[in-house]
């Protein structure tokens, strides 16, 4: 019987650990990442309709909450879109 090269054993172990880690990923984190991605796509679309989009670092997370509530009515944002944009801006 041939010996398996050490590199193949190490690669196999790395794949097993990677797959095991993905299987135990936090579903909340996956949902937050999805909201962030969606918000990053919606942010320039909605905000650029009326003014230059603001960087997320311009305001605190609490300030963004108030701003998004105001802009939700002004820009006719759905609740889902507003949450996605807010998630994106608060993370920047």
C-alpha positions in Angstrom: 0.0 0.0 0.0 1.3 3.5 -0.9 1.7 6.1 1.7 -0.4 9.2 1.3 1.8 12.3 0.9 1.7 14.5 4.1 0.4 17.5 2.1 -2.7 15.6 1.0 -3.4 14.6 4.6 -3.0 18.2 5.7 -5.2 19.5 2.8 -7.9 16.9 3.7 -7.9 18.0 7.3 -8.2 21.6 6.3 -11.2 20.9 4.2 -12.9 18.9 7.0 -12.3 21.8 9.4 -13.6 24.3 6.9 -16.8 22.4 6.1 -17.4 21.8 9.9 -17.0 25.5 10.5 -19.5 26.4 7.8 -22.0 23.9 9.1 -21.9 25.7 12.5 -22.1 29.2 11.1 -24.3 31.6 13.0 -27.6 32.1 11.0 -27.9 35.6 12.4 -24.6 36.6 11.0 -25.6 35.2 7.6 -28.8 37.2 7.7 -26.9 40.4 8.7 -24.5 39.9 5.8 -27.4 39.4 3.4 -29.0 42.6 4.7 -25.7 44.5 4.4 -25.2 43.4 0.8 -28.7 44.3 -0.1 -28.3 47.7 1.6 -25.1 48.3 -0.2 -26.9 47.9 -3.5 -30.0 50.0 -2.5 -28.1 52.8 -0.8 -26.8 54.5 -4.0 -30.1 53.9 -5.9 -32.4 55.6 -3.3 -30.1 58.2 -2.0 -28.7 59.4 -5.3 -32.2 60.2 -6.5 -32.2 63.5 -4.6 -28.7 64.2 -3.3 -25.2 62.9 -3.1 -25.2 59.7 -1.1 -23.6 60.1 2.4 -20.8 57.8 3.6 -21.9 55.7 6.6 -19.2 57.2 8.8 -20.7 60.7 8.5 -23.3 59.9 11.2 -23.5 57.7 14.3 -25.6 54.5 14.1 -28.3 56.2 16.3 -28.3 59.2 14.0 -28.7 56.9 10.9 -31.8 55.4 12.6 -33.5 58.8 12.8 -32.4 59.8 9.3 -33.6 56.5 7.7 -37.0 56.9 9.5 -37.3 60.4 7.9 -36.0 59.3 4.5 -38.3 56.2 4.4 -41.3 58.5 3.9 -39.4 61.0 1.6 -38.0 58.3 -0.7 -41.0 55.9 -0.4 -38.8 53.1 1.0 -40.4 49.9 1.9 -39.7 48.6 5.5 -37.4 45.9 4.2 -35.4 48.3 2.1 -35.1 50.8 4.9 -33.8 48.0 7.3 -31.3 46.9 4.6 -30.0 50.4 4.0 -29.8 51.1 7.7 -27.9 47.9 8.3 -25.4 48.9 5.6 -24.9 52.5 6.9 -24.6 51.5 10.6 -21.9 49.0 9.7 -19.7 51.5 7.8 
